[in-house]
């Protein structure tokens, strides 16, 4: 699953993932490891189908805000 953090970043515990960071749940970089197991925030840009489906599952009442025609 791959997605890009947008806006003012993403607070994960006591750190903020910077905007523009690409999270890849199969990667072992600092941010991807920290984000593993957490639902992505509603404001990310999904970069693959798996990320879009994770957003739909995490925010079922907000499908109209998601890209990809989930309305």
N, C-alpha and C positions, 0 to 999 in steps of 0.2 A: 504494500500500500504506500502510495506516494502522494504528498500534498505540500503546498507552499503556505507558510505562515504570512498573514497580511496584517494591515492596520498597525497598531502600536505594539505588536508582538503578542506572545502567548505566555501568561504566567503559569509556570509549572513549579509548584512548591515555592521555594524562596528565590528562584531565578526567572528571568524572562527570556524566552526564545526570541531572538531578533526577527523583525519583519523581513521577508525575503528568504528566510531559511527554508530549505527543502527537507522535509522529514521523509525518510524511507525506512519503513519498519523492518526491512531486511538488511539495512546497513548497520555498521558498528561505530559510526561517528558519534561525537558527544551528544548532540541534540536528538538524534534518532534513538539512541539507547535510552535517554532520559524520558522520551515521549512514549516509548513502547508500553503498550497496555492501557494507555490513556485514550479516551475518545477525543478525536480532534475537535477543536473549537469550531463553532458555526461559521466563523469568518475565514476559514482557510480556503484555498483554491485546490480542489481535488485534481490530481495529475493522472489518475487512472480510475478505472471503473470500481475497483475495490474501495478506494477512498470515498468515492461518491456514495457507494452503498453503505459505508460506515457512517457517513453523515446522515443519510436517510434513517438508518437504524437509531442513531443517537438523538436525532431531532425530528421525530415523526410528525409533529405538529407544525414544523417549519419547512416542509417540502417546497412550498411556494418561493422560498428564498434561495433555493439551491439551483445551480446550473444543471442543464441536461434534461429539461422537460419532465420533471417529477411531479408536476402539479396534478 
